[in-house]
Amino acid sequence: MSSRFVVVLASAAPAQAPPGTDAGQYRLALLEDVYEVAAGLDLVTAALAAPAAFLAEAESITWPGTPLIEATTPLETFTALTALGATEAVILAPDAPDLPALLIGKLFRALGSAPAGVCPEASGNGLVALAAQFPLPAWLSETLADVTLDTPDALARLRAAAPFPGQVQKAPQWHRLRTRADISLLDPGLEGWDNTRALLS
C-alpha cells in the first residue's frame, strides 16, 4: 500500500439531480466517477471515506481491497489516514465527476514545498480538493476543526491560519455539481465521467 492516499469524501446528503433522475442513483454515479479518477492514478492508494450511514452503499462502487474510512469531515479523514501510515493525502469532493487527474498530481507536487494545498471550486464557493502532509501542522488541524470542503471561504480561512505565506498552495480551480444547473458545466467531449454520462443519457 502506498503511503500516498487519494480519498473521496462521500456525503450521505441527496444530490440535486436533474429532473427525471433518481437522486440516490445520481449521487452514486457522481461518487463512482470521482472514485474511478482516484483509482486510476499510479503510485497512490485510492480510498473512500463516508458517514457511517452511507458507508455500505458507498462501498458498493469501489474495487475490492479499497480502504474504507468512517468520516464526515476532512479532519476526521486525515486523522484516520494517519493511522493507516499515510505521509501525504488528497481529499476529493464527491461531486466533481470530470475532475482531471492532472489536478491531483499538481496538488501532490505542491506538497513538495508546502504542508497543504487546495483546488478551489470555480465559483469561489469552497474546495474541490484538499491536500496535506502528515503529521498535520497544529494550525491546520485547528482550522480544519471548523473548515470543510463546503465552507465557502475555506481557502481564505486556511491561508489566514497559516503562520507563513505560501504554506497553502493553490492548484487551478475546477467545478463541482452541487445544483441542477451545474450539469451544464460538464463537457460531453471530455473523456471520463462515464457513470454520470450514462445516467444522464
Secondary structure, DSSP 4 states (H G I P E B T S, - for coil): --SEEEEEE---SPP-PPTTS-HHHHHHHHHHHHHHHHHT-SSSEEEEEE-HHHHHHHHTTSPTT--EEE-SSHHHHHHHHHHTT-SEEEEE-TT-TT--HHHHHHHHHHTTT-SEEEEEBTTSSSEEEEEEESSPPHHHHHHHTT--TT-TTHHHHHHHHSSSTTSEEEPPPB----SGGGGGG--TTSS--HHHHHHH-
